Amino acid sequence: MPDAEELIRVLEAVHDEKCAVSRADVSDSYEEKMSYQNKFLNRKTVAGTTGSPLHQASSVANGTSTASGGYQTRENNNAVSPVENGIDRMGLQRKSSRAYERGDGLDERMGSSRKYSLTQAISNGSSLGQNSSGPNSAGLQDGAPELDYSQPASALQGPNFHLRRTQSQRTIERSPAALQRVGTLTTKETLTPSFAADKQFFPTTFPQIDDRYLRLDYANQDYLSKMLHSDLLPKGSPEVTREFMSTLVTLLLNYVEMQNDRTSRVLEFRHPKQLEQIVDIDVPDEESPSNLYQILLDCQQALQYQVRSGHPRFFNQISTGLDMVSLAGEWLTATTNSNMFTYEVSPVFVLIEKAVLQKMRELVGWPTGDGIFAPGGSISTLYAIHLARHRKFPLCKTKGVYALTKRPIIFTSAHCHYSIPQAAAVMGLGTDSVVEIPVDEKGRMDIDKLEEQIMACLERGDEPMLINATCGTTVLGAFDPIMPIADLCEKYDIWLHADAAWGGGVLVSRKHRKLMNGIERANSVTWNPHKMLGAHLQCSAVLIREPNQLFSCNNMSADYLFQQDKHYNVEYDTGDKAIQCGRKNDVFKLWLMWRAKGTLGFERQVNGLFELRDHLVRRLNEFEDFELILPEPECTNVCFWYVPPSCANMVGNRRYERLGRITAIIKARMMDRGNLMVGYQPLDDRPNFFRMLFSNAASTNEDVDFMLEEIVRIGHEL
């Protein structure tokens, strides 16, 4: 039997050649690409054996040949039961002593003396139950409906989907098309676990589009097909406008329902060149207008291939979810199309922004101050760095970098968001002016190293200008310790900025706001409610402890907008303290959510996200198929490796290199199937690992369990 390294080599060959297929020349037709993939998947890989490398990997691992298209068939009465080989009655394999040699000790820390194999459980027809709390509960289920393997891989989804087995085998009904594909199999066939090598799990074509929710109402097709944009308001008919817009709203509401249906897919992935052939993205010059029904079809197609980031199983980014009240606010905001630069243009929205900023400052701990909503956390942080420079070098506003008598230095953790060096580059300070401080084992800034760098800066004759404390790092979710950082800022007269774009949501939770102890000592705070609080993109604010600093730093006294002799109090005009002129109304949706939920409702929402985190950590500690990066994550980020059986006994760099490559392969398969999305990335000396993020209030423990099962299913197929 070949060793694990050989199996991984075969899998990497599959993955690399598949990537090569997706990068085929632009001139290649879609059919040519598919033909090339089919040829690749059916080539001979071992002398005397047919099937793809994926077939070979699975069958070789099981010590079987791959006749009949890569399947190994057995008679029912010859099956070997895994229960006879050390499997307990729940279908879960106890962790071997050699697996403990990894030395993680996580199961002991969690109060359990053993781990279990989720891979083996799934192989035996078990699943993580909806209400189960661990491997000793009755939640591992069997007896789910039989699986029709003629269906696309994307059909293998839903909260009640479980792989059904009888001991080590599985009986499935096959359609005529499936029988034709695998050759000699009969209508009823019993397969060993090498079924995972089925070609559908390495699709030569993608699953059929699920258009259940995105079908337009054809009753008005003839009517709208005769209408053009000129038939709409303001110059056209109110009746045509209402018909067009109501049809669009129905389509959007169907899309909302689709995103909350767990039997729908998270995405319909296509490679860029394939999608260009499917979607008409032409931008015409000539006057040949599309009719209104075609415009609706364009909207339908855009929704069909857009990733559903509001789906409860979309865990790929920090900003997820689809809050209905926030959506209502966003629709109203788009309808009013207001600019936020003066009170005379947006009186209601300016007052709302003032009230929401005051509420956010109170949660930080400031009775007064200032702030503004900005287009994203990167711009909010740019505001803060701009203010810090203005405080140290006020002449830069007029004389630019020539007014710098010393080199300004920014200190931040090595795990900070890239917007920190980006802001330094934009402001002309240069990325070399950013000093990255090493982090501890939990990803938090090392305070001793920070003070060493401050002293080195002073010895060089440079000017310590700003320290950025990250409150919720992007990958690990670490919170830099604000209190000792604030002590250093006071000691050396440095501006303290807290980048709480991600972690700021904990401020609404009495249970978790301790993660930001000392936040009231910061000079400025970035907070993105479009992350943990679930507001629609984009919704970001920069909060300032002292009033009038934004105006002093940014005002340009544009008389055509900010006249001082207006008939109302011009202090309500916000444009002269912003670095933008035109500014979108990003506050109304958040205010509407606050009106609907209250701070206590937001608190329950945030606490629920942390409970999802705790559930996932428990699950990862229960099963030997996974390895946590951080045993006790601070935020709702949970980072881990999937450890297939072939890597369980590997050690050292070779092991982690393989885990990193397997992670990328699993993510690619995950995208093809479309059932969920989980992000991955390397960090420092760690190769690729999965990063689960909880910010969607719609996600449940069952969705977490589904994610683990899906990763194990894909890994088992490898």
PATORDO-435827 format. One record per residue: y, z, x negated of N, C-alpha, C in turn. Coordinates in steps of 0.05 Angstrom, whole numbers, plus 5000, padded with zeros to 4 digits. Example, Ala and Ser with C-alpha at 12.3 -4.5 7.8 and 13.67 -1.06 7.14 Angstrom:
488651564736491051564754493451564736495551424743497951434727500151574742
***
This chain:
497650004983500050005000502550004982504449834988506949824972508550074975510150144955511750394957514150344974515650554979517950544997520050354986520350344959522450174947521849874954519349804954518649524960519349464989518749655007519449615035522449575039523949745025526849725027527849455016526649364995527449114983527048885003524748895018524248685037526348695060527048945069528948965090531748875081532448925056535048835046535048535044532848415038532748125037533248005065532148135085532648045113535648075119536748305113539548355120541348165105540948125079542647955063542547665072540147575079539947295088541147255115540847465132542147455158545147435155546347595137549147575132549947305122548247185105548746915095548846715118547046755138547046575161549746595176550746845179553146885194555546775180555346735153557546615138557146325133555546195150555145905147557745755148557745515137560145355136561345315163563945305165565345275190564445025205563844815190563144565202560344565214558644765208556044775219556244835249554744705265554744755294553145005299553645115323552245355331549245305332548445075342545545015343544345005315545844895296544744875269544345155257546245335263545945605253543445735265543045695291540745825304538145705293538245435288535845315277535145425250537245475234536845585207535645865209536646025228535546295231532646285240532046105259529346085269527446005246528345815229526745735207526245965188528346125184528046355166526146565177526446615202524846835214521846765215521146505216518446425219517146335193518546365171517446275145515146455136513546355117511446525106512646695084511946955085513047145066510947255048508447255057506247355040504047145042502747085020500746875020498646935041498246725058496246755079497146905103499746985105500647145127503147015139503447005165505746895177507547115188510047035194511847225206514247265187516347395198518747445183518347675163520147715144519947955127519948205143521248205166521348445183518548495194517148285203514348315211512648435188513048325164511448405142511948705135514548785135515149055128513749255147513949185173512749365193509649375191508449135188505549125188504449235162505749175139504849285113504949585113507049695125507349985126505150115142504049965161501850075177499149985166499049845144496549765132495049555148496549385163495149185180496148915173494648715181495548435178497448365201498648135199500648055220499947795233497447765240496647535255497847555283497847335297498947315324501847385324503347255306506247295307507147555297505647695281506547945269505648195283504148165306503148395319500248455310499648705310496848795305495748895331493648755341492448825367489948995362489549175381487149345380486149375408483549425410482349495436483249785442483549845468484450105476482550325465479950275466478150485458477950525428479350355412479350385383481850515373483650595391486250705383485850975369487451025350487451285336489651455346489151685356491151855367492552015345495152005345496552175325496252465329495452545353494952825359492752935341490952755333488752835316489552865287492052785281492952785253495352975249495253205259497353405253499753395271499453265294501753255313501353465334503453625340503053835359503053715388502653885407502253795435504853665446507153725435509653595444510053325432508253245414508552985401510552985378511053215367513053245346511653335320512253195299510853255273512453465258511053675249512453875234513153775206515453875197516453775171514653865148513953685131512153745109513653905088512054045071513354215051514854045031513853795026515253625007517953545017518253525043520853445053522953665048522053915045523854135039524954115011523753944994524653924967527453814965528453694987531253604986533153844984532254074992533754324987536154355006536154225029538554255046538654525059536254635067536154895079537654925105538254695118539854715142538454845165535754795166534354905189534155215187533955315162533955605159536655725167538855585159541455685166541855685196540655495210541055485239539055675253537455825238535656015251532955895259532355665249529755545255528155525230525555565232523855555208522555285203523155095220521854835217523654615228523154375219524354135231522153965242522953775259521053595272521853305268519853135271520352845267520952715294523452635298524152485322522852205322522552095298521151835296518351855307516952065300514152095310514252145340516152305349516352355378516652105394518551935385518951685399516551505397515151505375512751345372510651435392510651695399508651805417509551805446511751665452512651645480514351865489515352035471517152255479519952175476521752335487524552275485526152535487528552545478530252775482531052795511530253005524530753035552533653085558534453035583537253065590538153355589536253535594537053825595535653985573534453845554532953995534534754115514533954335503535554485483534254485456531954365453530654365427527754265430526454245407523754125408521654295422522254555427520354725441520954735471522954585480523454585509521754375522521954375548520354175563521853915567523953875551525653645555524553385544522553395526521453145516519653025537520352785545519152675569517352445563515652395582513952155581513752045609512451815612512051715638514351555649516151465632518351295642517151025651518650875666517750615675516950435651514850275655514050095634516249905626516149825601518249665590517349375589518949195601518348915599519648805574517948735555518948655529519948365529519748235552521047965554524047995557524948235563527848275566529148285539531748215538533148235512533348525503533848555477534048825466536148985479538348845488540548985501539749115527537449025539536649145564535349415560534749485535533449735529535549955529536550035552538750225552538650385577540550555580540750725603539751005598540751205612539951485606537051545611535751385627532951435634531051255618532051105599530250935583528851085562526151075562524551205541522451005533521750995507519550835498516950975508515350825522512950945533510550885515509051095509506651065493504351215506501951135500499551295504498451355476498951595466498351665439499851475420498451335403499851165384500250885394499550835420499650555430501650535453502050285461503950235483502949995498502750005523501949785540504349665554504649405552507049285564506249035579507848975599507548725614509248515599508148275596509548065583509947835602512347715601512847485617511547235604511247015618510146775605511746685581514446725582516046645558515346815534514947075540514247255517511447185507509547125525506847055516506946805499508546615508508746365492509846415464511646615462512846665437510946795417509246975427507447115409504646975407504246765422501846605417499446695433497646835422494946875434494747125450496847275453496547525468496047475497494447645509493747625537495947755554495547735581497647835598498148135594495948285591496248575584495348605556497048725539496348745511497049025501495349135484495849395473496749355444498949475436500149425410500349685395499949665368500549895351503549915347504450125334507350145329508549915314506949735303508149505290509649325310509549395336511049245356513949225348514949405332517749415325518649165311516749015300517448775286517948535304517848585331518348375350520948225343520947965345523247805337525747885352525447995376527848055392529548265378528448425361530048635348531548525324531048275318532548135297533447865310535347875329535647655347536647405334535347175340536246925331538446825350538446915375540646875393541247155405543647175416544447435426543647475454543547725464542647775492544447625512543247575535544647445556547047615564549247485570551747625578551247775604552148025604552048185628554748155643554747995664557247935678557248055706555748265710555548375737558348465747559948565730562548675738564848485735564548275720566748105713566647825726565547825751565547575766568047565784569447345782571847315798571147265827572947325845572647275873573046975878570846835884571046545887572246465914572746665931573846595957576646475955578146565934580846455931581046255908578746155899578745965877580345715883579845595907581145345914584145385916584845615928587745675932589245705905588145875887589545925862589245695843587245525846586945295829589145085833590445105856592644915862595345035854595445275844597945415838598345425808600945415800601745435772603545675768604245735743605945965738608645945752609545695757612145665770612045745800609545775810609245865838609446165841609646305818609846595818612746685818613246935825615947045822616747045793619247015786621547055804622446805820621546565813622446335827620546235848618146335847616046245866615746425890613346425900612746555926611746835921612747035937611547305936608647305945607847135963605047125973603247035950604046825936602346735914602146945892604447075886604447285866602547515874602647595899600947815908598047735906597347485914594547395912593547385884595247285866594447265838594147545826596047715830596047985818593848155830593348135856591248295868588448215858588147955853585547865842585247975814587347975798587248075771586748385772588048525789587548815791584648875799583548715817580748755824578948715799579548505784578048455759578248695740580648805737581049025719579649275729579649325755578249555765575249525762574249285765571449235759570849295730572649225712572249285684572249585678573949725692574050015690571350135699570350035721567750135731565550065711565749825700563749735680563649925656565950015647566050185623564850455628564650535653563450795660560650775670559450535668556650495676554950485650553250675647551650695623549550475621549050335643547250105640548649855631551249865628552749645616552949685586553249465572553349475543556149555534556249665510558849735497560249485487558749285479559949045468558048815471559148575471557648315470558448195443557048275422557948195395557247905390559147765378558847495367560247485341559247335322560547295297563147135301565147155284567747035289567546735295566046585279565946295284564446225310562546395317561146355342563046405366564646625363566446695385568646485388569446365366571446145368570445905383567845865383566645645398566345715427566245975434565746055461568446085476570346215463572946285476574946065469576245965489578445765485580945915476581545905451583946045440586145855433586045615443588045415437590745505447592845455430595645515438597045245441597345135465598244855468601244835464602044595455604944525453605844365477604144165485604943985507605044135533606444015552606744135578604444055596602244195593599844145610598844415619600344535638599844815644597144855658595945085652593545165665594245275693592545225712592945335739592345635738593145775759592946065760590046155760588246005771585446085770584346065741585245865727584445845698585546085682587946165689589146405676587346645681586446675705584646895711581946875696580946625694578546585678578946665649581346605638582046685611581946995609582947135629582947425629580047525630578447395647575647475650574147445623574647225610573147175584574047375563576647435562577647635543576347905547576047985572574748245578571848235571570548005575567647985571566948045542568547945523567747975495569348185481570948335495572448555483570648805482570748955460569249205457570249405478568449535492569149725513569549995501571850045490572350295476572550535495572550485521572450705540569650785548567650635539564850695546564050965534562551125549561751385539560051375513559051145506557451115482558850955460561450945462563050825440564051065424562851085400563551315382564651205355565650965355566250825330568950905318570850965335573551035325574451305337576651405326577751655336578951625363580151395369581451345395579551215414578551375433576551275452577251375480575751285499576051395526577751215544577651275570579151115589580051315611582151455606583151655626584551505648583851565673584951415695587851465700588751715697591551775701593251645679592251655654593651525632593751225638591651105648591650815655593750755676593950935696596050895716598850905704599251095686601851105672602350855656600350755643600750515626601350275643600050245666600650025684603550045694604450285701607250315710609150255688608550345664610250295641610549995636608349845638608449555633610049425656609849535680611249405702614249445700615149685691618049735688619149595663617549565642618349415618621049515607621249785604623749905596623949955566626349955556626950015528627950305527627050455507627650735506630150805489631850615482633950685463636350825475636850795502639150935513638351055541639851255548639551375574640251185596642251025592643150845614641050635621639250565603637150375608634650505619633950745608631550885616632051175623633651235643634451505648632051695653630151615671627951795677626151825653625551615639623651625617624851775593627451755589628751915567628552215573629052295598628752575605625852665602623952505610621152575607620452605578621352425561620752455532621852705521624252775529625553025520623853265528622853275552621253495562618553515548617253285544614653285531614853375502616853275488617253355460617753655458619253765477619754045477617154205481615454105499612854235504611154225479611054005465609453975441610554155419613154175416614254355396613554645402613554725428612854995435609955055427608154855430605454895422605154925392606954795377607054825348608055105341609955205357611055465352614055465345615455245352618255215347619855245373621755425375623355445399625355215402626255105380628054875381627054665362628654455358627854255339628453975350626953775340627453505347624853355347624953095353622552935352622952675365620952495363621152235375618352115376617851955397615351805398615551555382613551505366613551275347611051105352611150855343608850675347606550725329605250955332602951025316603451245296601251365287601451585268602551505241602051255232603051175206606151165206607351075228610251075230611351355233609951525247610751805250610851935222608851885206608751995179610951875162611551625166613751495151616351635157616851705183619151855190619352115173617152255171617152515157617852485128616652285115617152245086620052145082621051995101623851905099625752145101625052335119626752575122626652745097624252765085623952925061625652815038625652545036627352425015630252465021631052435046633852475054634752755047633052945050633753225044634253265015632653144997632953174968634952974957635052734968636752524957638352394979640352524991641752405014643252145008643952104983645351854976643651614977641051644978639251414981639751255006640951385026641551245051643451015046645351055028647250845022646750694996645850834976645550714949642650644943640750714960638050644955636750794932634850664919633350804898635050854874637350724872639150784849640251064850640051194873641051464876639051674867636651584860634551774852635051874824635852124822636352234795633752334782631652374798629052444788626952284804624552274794622452134808621252314830621452244856620352404877617252384877615952614881613052624881612052734907610052604918608652684943605952784935605153014946602553134941600953124967598453034964596753024988593853044979592053094997589253114989587952844984585852844969584452604962583152474987582952625009581852515034583952465055586452435046588652385066588352105078589952065099590051795111591651615092590851355093592151165075595051115081596051215104598851175111600651325092599651525078601351675059602151505035600251395020601151204998602450955009601750875033602950635045605950685050606650925060609450995065610951005039609651115018611051124992611650844982609850654986610250374978612550254994612550295021614550185038617350285031617550535023620150655017621050604989619550454973620350384946619750604926618350814934617551024915615150944898613450774909611150684895608750864899606350754900603950914904603451094880604551034857604151214834605651484838607451484857608851734863607251924881604951834889603152004906600952124889600952384888598952534872596752634891594352544887592152624905590752864893590553074909589353334900586453334907584753424889581853444895581353624919579053584931578353744955575853914949575454114965573154294962570754164976568554314977566054204988566254145018568354255032568654185060570753975065571853865043573853655046576753755048577254005042579954125044581354125017583954105017585454094993585054354976584654314950584254534932587054644924587654894933590255004930590955064900589055154885589455204857590154944842588754724849589354464836592054364845592854424870595454344880597654474864597454734859599654864844599654764815597354714804597254594777598854334776598454164796599853904796602853944801603654134817606454184821607854274795606554454780607654544755607754314735605654144735605753914716607953724723608453694749610653524758613353624748613853884750616354004741616553984711614354014697614453984668615253704659614453504675615153224668618053164675619353344690622053284699622253134725619953114740619952984766620753184788621153084812621953244834619753264855618553504859616553534881618053514907617453304922618953244946617553324972614953274974613553324999610653394993609553575008606653625009605653565036603653395037602353315063599853475067599753635088597353785095595953635118593553535112592153375133590653575151591153555177589853725197587853545212585553525201583453345213583353085198581853085175581652845159580052635175580452385168579252165184576252165183575052225160572152205158570752465164571452675148570052935151571253115172573753055180575053235200575953495188576553505162577353755149580253825155580854085155583554185159584454315133586554205121587654335097588854605105588554805087589555075094592655085093593855105116596755085118598155325106597155565111598555805101599055805071596955775054597555775025599155535016598955315031600555075024603555145030603955275053606755345061607955545041606255725030607255905009608255754985606755554977607555394953610155234960610355134984612754984992615255154991614955405000617255584999617855664970615755694954616155784926617555564910616855314915617955094899619954914914620755004938622754854954621854564959619554544973618354284979618054255009618554015019618153955048615253955054614454105076611654115084611353945109609753735107609053565130606053615137605553645163602753675172601953415187600153275175599053035188596853125207597653185232595753275252595253045272595352805263594952575281592352605296590252685282587552715294587253005304587653205288587053475295589053615312591353495317593453635332592653725360590553595371589653665397588653955399587854075377586854345378589054545385591554465384593754645391593754715420592454565437592354635466589954815472588354875451585955045455586355315442586255525458586455795447584055865429581855735433579455785418579555645390580755405389580555255365583155215350585455305361587955265347588155425321586355605317586255755291585855565268584755325273584355135251587055045239589255085254591855015245593655265242592555485235594155725230596355675210598755755217601055705199602555455205601755305226603055045231606055075237606855315247609655355253611455355228610155385204611655385179612155105168611054905181611554625171614354535178615354345163617954225169617653995189615353865189614853645207611953625213611253505236608553475245608153205258606053065250605152825264602952905283603152815308601152885328600752635346598252545348597552305364595952385389597252415411595752475436593752255444594052015433592151805440589451845426589152065411586552125398585152345414585352595406583752805418584552855448586952805455587752855483587052625502586452395490585352175507587451995520589952015512591951835523591451545513592551355528592151075520593751015494592650835479594150735455596650595465598850625452599150815431600851045441600451275429601851515438601951705415604151695399604451855375607251965374607452215364610052345362610352475335612752465324613452625300615252845310614553095303616053325312617453445287619953525291621653625269622553915276622354095257622954375262625954415266627654275252630554315253631754095270633754155287635053945302636953775285637553535295639653355284638853225258636553285246635753155221635152855224633852785246633252505251635752335253637752435267640352295270641752265243641852485228643152475202641852275183639252255184637752075166637851785174637851725201637351455210639651315224641751465232643751335249645251115234645850905248647350675237649850615254650350765275652750745291653250465301651150355314651450085325653150105351655650015349657450055372656749895397655249685393654549525417652449655434651149865423649150015438649950305443651050425422651350715422654350795422655750685442658550755444658951055450660951165437661351455440663051525464664251325478665951385501664551315527661951325528660451285553661151505573660651455598661351645619659251865623657151875606655252085607654952205579653452415576653052555551651352375532652552265512651152075495649052205477648852475477646752605462643952535473643952425497641352345509640552065500642251925486641451665475639751715450637451595448635551655427635451435405636651205410636250985392637351025364639551185362640851205336639451405318637451535327635851715310633151595303632651345312630151215308630450995286628250925273628350705254627850435268627350445294627050205311629550175328629949935338631849895359630349895385628949675391627249675414624949865410624450035430622350235429620950255456618250225455616650235479616550515491616150525517615850785530612950865527612351045508609651145503609251425514611251535527611051815536610151845565610751655582610351695610607351745617605551595605602651635610601751915602602852025580602152295571603252495590605752455598606952645617605452645644604552415653603052395677600352545675599052515651596552665646597052965647599253045635599953335634600453435662601753275678602153355706599553385721597653205715595053215729593253435720593353495694591353685682592553955675595053955668596254195657595154255629596354435615595454515588592654625589591954765611589254885613587154665617587854455631586054225634585554085607587654055592587353945565585554125548585954385551584354575536581454545542580754525567577854495574576854225563578454025563577653765552577053785523578853905508578453935479576054115472575854335487573554515482570954365488570954195508568554035513567753855491569653745477569153565454567853725431568753975427567554135407564654225415564254255441561454315450559654085445560553835448558953605441558353605411560353675395559853685366557553885360557754125373555654325368552954235377552854095399550253995408549053795388550753615378549753425358548753565333550253755323549453905299546754035303546354155326543754285332541554075332542053845344540053635344539353545316541353495300540953395273539353595257539753855262538254065247535454095258534854005282532254035293530253825282531253595273529453375266529753295237527553235224527553165196528452875192528952735213529852455211532752435202534152655201537052645195537752855174539952795161541052985141544052995144545053235149547953275153549453255126551853145127553653135104554953415101556053515123557153785123555653955144554454175135552854335154554554455176557154505171558854625191561454475192561554245206564054095208566254255222568754215214570954365226571954235252572253975251573253835275570953715290571453515307569253395322568053155308568553125283567152925266564453045258562352895261559752975251558652745234558152795208557252585190554452645181552752435180549952475174548652215164546452245151544652025144542352015163541351775169538751745181536751725158534651885158532651885137530051775148529351525143526751415153524451535137522051525148519751635134519451515106520151265103519751135077521551255055523651405063525451525043525151825042523451935058523252225059522652355033521052225016520152354991521652244967523552074971525251974949527152204941527952194916529852394905531952254889534152394885536252304867537852074878539251934859541051714866539651494881537151444872535651224885535251274915534851524922534451584950537051534966539251634956541751604970542751314971542251164950542950884951541450744973538850804977537250684998538350775025538951025028539951125054542550985061544250935041546750795047546250505056544350375044543750095052542450085080540750275085539450285111541550335133543550505127545650555147547050305155547750135136549149885143547349695159544749695153542949515168542649615196542349875200542149985227544649925243547049955231549549895245549549605254548649425237548549135244546749095268544449215268542549185291543849305316545149535312546449665334548549485347550049345331552049165341550748935357548548825346547248605359546148695387545048935388543949025414546149105433548249215423550549275440550449525457548449695453548149935470550050155463550950165438552850375430554150285404556250425396557450385370558050645357557150665332557650905315558650795289560750925278561950825253560350925229560850795207559650885181561550815159561250955136562950905113561851065090562550985065562051165042564351355039563951555022566151745015565551874988567451844970567151954943564651834931562752004922560351904910558051884930558651924956556651894976556551604986554151484987553951214998554251235029554051005042554550985071553051195086554451315105553251505124554551465151553151545172554251525199556351745204558451665219560551855227560851855257559952065270560252085299562952225304564452115323567052225330567052285360567852525368568052595396570952615404571852425420574552435431574552335460572252245470571952135497570952355515572552435534571752645553569452565571568852305572566652205589563952245576563852275550561252305536559952565543557252565543555652795550553552845529552153075531549853125514547752915515547352795539545452585542546252335526548752285524549652055508549152115478549552355470548952435442545952395437544252485455541352455451540652155451541851995468541351715468542051585441544251675430545051565404542951625383541951865382539951935362537451775366536551755391534151605397534551315389536851205395537350915388537250875358538451055343538351025314535451045304533951235315531151255306529551015315530050915339528550675348529050445329531650395323532250175304531050225277531250475268530050545242527050515242525750585264522850555267522150255266523850085278523349805277523449695249525049825232525149735204522549785189
***
